[in-house]
Amino acid sequence: MLKNIFTKNKLITQTQEVKSKIIDNVPKGLFGKCSSCNNITYTKELKNNLFVCPTCGHHMPISAKDRIEFLIDAGTFIEYDKKLSSNNPLNFEGYKDKLKQDMKKTKMNDAVMTGEGKINDLPVIVGVMDSNFRMGSMGSVVGEKITRAIEKAIEKKVPFILFSASGGARMQEGVLSLMQMAKTSAALEKMNKEGLLFISYLTHPTTGGVSASFASLGDINISEPKALIGFAGRRIIEQTIRQELPDDFQTAEFLLKNGQLDMIVPRKEMKDNLTTILKIHSL
């Protein structure tokens, strides 16, 4: 019995090793590897599964373009401010080169994509942050695009949905980055006074200045399972308060348990869930 168990485990390990060797010798992008369980899956199959690991259910980071493709009705999306990009206002050494690299990698001019479209025929304005661009960090362009999208939602009197995925404020832009926290929050207050719906969808990770501003201000705050959400890092907090934090601290599940989220919604239920919320608030 024990011999069979050890043999089986050895075979599983050998299979994963073989898969790892294979993946090193195939065209880039053909396979994807789950960072949670190390399962290797065809990228096409992963995309069909909305980049949720079919083995363990881990929600992998996805691009803004894929998120919009999964969510918005085909042929209805109109992008806003596509050409808006940062000009390195503080002349931070190497910043322009890093921006150019990320522009080439993501085919985006900055870390958020905004626009209008329909979700099951219901009109919305959306913003989707992309962690592939400077770790989704918020600079002046990110704040400006989000603010303009909020203002457009006020003008058109439609709900605004924002998907956050960010490492926080972008240090290369200094105070110009930090001021976006106040600017986006002020725009959301205007939207609130108009009685319009703002849904904040927090994905992995949502941290720093983004979590401390617009990401936490939704009329309804939603998260994907096991997303990391918080302001300062776990180690910094423990050193500051001199206490050991719970194992699940700063996870979506911890925030839901402590009243800081309204719900956790798996990616496969995202569109249906948002459709239900939009229909309720349109009555």
C-alpha positions as CSV (number, residue, x, y, z in Angstrom):
1,M,0.0,0.0,0.0
2,L,2.7,2.5,1.1
3,K,4.9,1.4,-1.8
4,N,2.0,2.2,-4.3
5,I,1.6,5.7,-2.7
6,F,5.3,6.5,-3.0
7,T,5.4,5.1,-6.6
8,K,2.4,7.2,-7.6
9,N,3.9,10.4,-6.1
10,K,7.2,9.7,-7.8
11,L,5.4,9.3,-11.2
12,I,3.5,12.6,-10.7
13,T,6.8,14.4,-9.9
14,Q,8.5,12.8,-12.9
15,T,5.5,13.8,-15.2
16,Q,5.8,17.4,-14.0
17,E,9.5,17.4,-14.6
18,V,9.0,16.1,-18.1
19,K,6.4,18.7,-18.8
20,S,8.8,21.4,-17.5
21,K,11.5,20.2,-19.9
22,I,9.1,20.1,-22.8
23,I,7.8,23.6,-22.1
24,D,11.4,25.0,-22.3
25,N,11.7,23.7,-25.9
26,V,8.4,24.8,-27.4
27,P,7.4,28.2,-28.9
28,K,6.9,30.9,-26.3
29,G,3.3,31.4,-25.3
30,L,2.1,28.0,-26.3
31,F,1.8,26.8,-22.6
32,G,1.0,28.5,-19.3
33,K,2.1,27.3,-15.9
34,C,0.0,27.8,-12.8
35,S,2.0,29.6,-10.1
36,S,-0.1,27.9,-7.4
37,C,0.0,24.2,-8.3
38,N,2.6,24.2,-11.2
39,N,0.2,22.6,-13.6
40,I,1.1,23.2,-17.2
41,T,-1.8,23.9,-19.6
42,Y,-2.2,25.0,-23.2
43,T,-2.6,28.8,-23.3
44,K,-5.6,28.4,-25.6
45,E,-7.2,26.1,-23.0
46,L,-6.4,28.5,-20.2
47,K,-7.9,31.4,-22.1
48,N,-11.1,29.4,-22.7
49,N,-11.1,28.9,-18.9
50,L,-10.7,32.6,-18.4
51,F,-7.1,32.0,-17.1
52,V,-8.4,30.1,-14.1
53,C,-6.2,27.0,-13.5
54,P,-8.4,24.0,-14.4
55,T,-6.6,21.9,-11.8
56,C,-6.6,24.0,-8.6
57,G,-8.9,27.0,-9.5
58,H,-6.1,29.6,-9.1
59,H,-7.0,32.9,-10.7
60,M,-4.0,33.9,-12.8
61,P,-3.4,37.6,-13.6
62,I,-4.9,38.6,-17.0
63,S,-4.4,41.5,-19.3
64,A,-6.8,44.4,-19.6
65,K,-7.6,43.4,-23.1
66,D,-8.5,39.8,-22.1
67,R,-10.6,41.1,-19.2
68,I,-12.6,43.4,-21.5
69,E,-13.0,40.6,-24.1
70,F,-14.4,38.2,-21.4
71,L,-16.7,40.9,-20.0
72,I,-17.9,43.3,-22.6
73,D,-20.4,42.2,-25.4
74,A,-18.5,41.6,-28.7
75,G,-18.4,44.7,-30.9
76,T,-19.6,47.2,-28.3
77,F,-16.4,48.4,-26.7
78,I,-15.2,51.9,-27.5
79,E,-11.8,52.7,-25.9
80,Y,-11.1,56.1,-24.4
81,D,-7.9,58.1,-24.3
82,K,-5.9,55.4,-26.0
83,K,-3.0,57.6,-26.9
84,L,-2.6,59.2,-23.5
85,S,1.0,58.5,-22.2
86,S,3.4,59.7,-19.6
87,N,6.3,62.1,-20.4
88,N,8.6,61.4,-17.4
89,P,7.8,64.7,-15.7
90,L,10.5,64.4,-13.1
91,N,13.2,63.2,-15.5
92,F,13.6,60.0,-13.6
93,E,16.6,58.2,-14.9
94,G,15.7,55.2,-17.1
95,Y,11.9,55.8,-16.7
96,K,11.3,56.5,-20.4
97,D,13.0,53.3,-21.5
98,K,11.0,51.3,-19.0
99,L,7.8,52.8,-20.3
100,K,8.7,52.0,-23.9
101,Q,9.5,48.4,-22.9
102,D,6.1,48.0,-21.3
103,M,4.3,49.7,-24.2
104,K,5.9,47.2,-26.5
105,K,5.1,44.3,-24.3
106,T,1.5,45.1,-23.5
107,K,0.5,47.2,-26.7
108,M,-0.8,49.8,-24.2
109,N,0.4,53.3,-23.5
110,D,-0.1,52.9,-19.7
111,A,-1.4,50.6,-17.0
112,V,-5.1,51.1,-17.4
113,M,-7.6,50.7,-20.3
114,T,-10.9,52.7,-20.2
115,G,-13.9,52.8,-22.4
116,E,-17.6,52.2,-22.8
117,G,-19.5,49.1,-23.8
118,K,-22.3,46.8,-22.9
119,I,-22.6,43.8,-20.5
120,N,-25.5,41.6,-21.8
121,D,-26.9,44.7,-23.5
122,L,-26.6,46.9,-20.3
123,P,-24.5,50.1,-21.0
124,V,-21.5,50.6,-18.7
125,I,-18.2,52.5,-18.6
126,V,-15.3,50.4,-17.5
127,G,-11.7,50.8,-16.4
128,V,-9.3,47.8,-16.3
129,M,-5.9,48.0,-14.8
130,D,-3.1,45.8,-16.2
131,S,-0.4,44.5,-13.9
132,N,1.8,43.7,-16.9
133,F,2.5,47.4,-17.3
134,R,4.8,48.7,-14.5
135,M,3.0,46.3,-12.1
136,G,-0.2,48.2,-12.6
137,S,1.3,51.2,-10.8
138,M,-0.6,54.4,-10.7
139,G,1.0,57.4,-12.3
140,S,-0.5,60.7,-13.6
141,V,-1.9,59.0,-16.8
142,V,-3.6,56.2,-14.9
143,G,-5.3,58.7,-12.6
144,E,-6.2,61.0,-15.5
145,K,-7.7,58.2,-17.5
146,I,-9.8,56.9,-14.6
147,T,-11.0,60.4,-13.7
148,R,-12.0,61.0,-17.3
149,A,-13.9,57.7,-17.4
150,I,-15.7,58.7,-14.2
151,E,-16.6,62.1,-15.7
152,K,-17.9,60.3,-18.8
153,A,-20.1,58.0,-16.7
154,I,-21.5,61.1,-15.0
155,E,-22.2,62.7,-18.4
156,K,-23.8,59.6,-19.8
157,K,-25.5,58.7,-16.5
158,V,-24.4,55.1,-16.6
159,P,-22.7,52.8,-14.0
160,F,-18.9,52.7,-13.8
161,I,-17.0,49.5,-13.1
162,L,-13.3,49.5,-12.3
163,F,-11.0,46.5,-12.1
164,S,-8.0,47.3,-9.9
165,A,-4.7,45.4,-10.2
166,S,-1.8,47.5,-8.9
167,G,1.4,47.6,-6.8
168,G,0.5,51.1,-5.8
169,A,1.5,54.7,-6.7
170,R,4.4,55.0,-9.2
171,M,7.5,56.4,-7.4
172,Q,9.0,57.7,-10.7
173,E,6.3,60.4,-10.8
174,G,6.5,61.4,-7.1
175,V,3.8,63.7,-5.9
176,L,2.2,63.8,-9.3
177,S,1.4,60.1,-8.8
178,L,0.2,60.5,-5.2
179,M,-2.2,63.3,-6.1
180,Q,-4.1,60.9,-8.3
181,M,-5.5,59.4,-5.1
182,A,-7.3,62.6,-4.2
183,K,-8.3,63.4,-7.8
184,T,-9.9,60.1,-8.5
185,S,-11.6,60.1,-5.1
186,A,-13.0,63.6,-5.7
187,A,-14.4,62.5,-9.1
188,L,-16.1,59.5,-7.5
189,E,-17.7,61.8,-4.9
190,K,-19.2,63.8,-7.8
191,M,-20.5,60.5,-9.2
192,N,-22.0,59.6,-5.8
193,K,-23.8,62.9,-5.6
194,E,-25.4,62.1,-9.0
195,G,-26.7,58.8,-7.5
196,L,-24.8,56.7,-10.0
197,L,-23.4,53.2,-9.4
198,F,-19.7,52.6,-8.9
199,I,-18.6,48.9,-8.7
200,S,-15.1,48.4,-7.6
201,Y,-13.7,45.0,-8.6
202,L,-10.4,44.3,-6.7
203,T,-8.1,41.7,-8.3
204,H,-4.7,40.2,-7.4
205,P,-2.9,42.3,-6.3
206,T,-4.5,45.6,-5.3
207,T,-2.1,47.4,-2.9
208,G,-0.6,50.8,-1.9
209,G,-2.2,54.0,-3.0
210,V,-4.7,52.3,-5.3
211,S,-6.1,50.3,-2.4
212,A,-6.2,53.4,-0.2
213,S,-8.2,55.5,-2.8
214,F,-10.6,54.6,-5.6
215,A,-10.3,50.8,-5.2
216,S,-11.9,50.9,-1.8
217,L,-14.7,53.4,-2.6
218,G,-17.1,51.3,-4.5
219,D,-20.8,51.3,-3.7
220,I,-20.2,47.6,-4.1
221,N,-16.7,46.2,-3.5
222,I,-16.1,42.8,-5.1
223,S,-13.0,40.7,-5.3
224,E,-11.7,37.6,-7.0
225,P,-10.8,34.6,-4.7
226,K,-7.5,34.8,-2.7
227,A,-6.6,38.2,-4.1
228,L,-4.0,40.1,-2.2
229,I,-5.5,43.4,-1.0
230,G,-3.9,45.9,1.3
231,F,-1.9,49.1,1.8
232,A,1.5,48.4,3.4
233,G,3.3,45.1,3.2
234,R,2.7,42.4,5.8
235,R,6.3,42.5,7.2
236,I,6.2,46.3,7.6
237,I,2.9,46.1,9.5
238,E,4.2,43.4,11.8
239,Q,7.3,45.4,12.6
240,T,5.3,48.5,13.2
241,I,2.6,47.1,15.6
242,R,5.0,44.3,16.9
243,Q,2.3,41.7,16.5
244,E,2.0,38.5,14.4
245,L,-0.7,38.8,11.8
246,P,-3.2,36.0,10.9
247,D,-2.1,33.7,8.0
248,D,-4.9,34.9,5.8
249,F,-4.3,38.6,6.5
250,Q,-4.8,40.9,3.4
251,T,-6.5,38.2,1.4
252,A,-9.9,38.7,-0.1
253,E,-11.3,36.1,2.3
254,F,-10.0,38.0,5.3
255,L,-11.4,41.3,4.1
256,L,-14.8,39.7,3.4
257,K,-14.8,38.2,6.9
258,N,-14.1,41.6,8.5
259,G,-16.6,43.6,6.5
260,Q,-14.3,45.3,4.0
261,L,-15.7,43.5,0.9
262,D,-19.3,42.9,-0.1
263,M,-18.6,39.6,-2.0
264,I,-16.0,37.3,-3.5
265,V,-16.9,36.3,-7.1
266,P,-15.0,33.7,-9.1
267,R,-14.0,34.9,-12.6
268,K,-16.3,32.5,-14.4
269,E,-19.3,34.1,-12.6
270,M,-18.0,37.7,-13.2
271,K,-20.2,38.6,-16.1
272,D,-23.4,37.0,-14.8
273,N,-22.9,38.5,-11.3
274,L,-22.3,42.0,-12.7
275,T,-25.4,41.6,-15.0
276,T,-27.5,40.9,-12.0
277,I,-26.2,43.9,-10.0
278,L,-26.7,46.2,-13.0
279,K,-30.3,45.0,-13.6
280,I,-31.2,45.5,-9.9
281,H,-29.8,49.1,-9.9
282,S,-31.5,50.0,-13.2
283,L,-35.0,49.3,-11.7
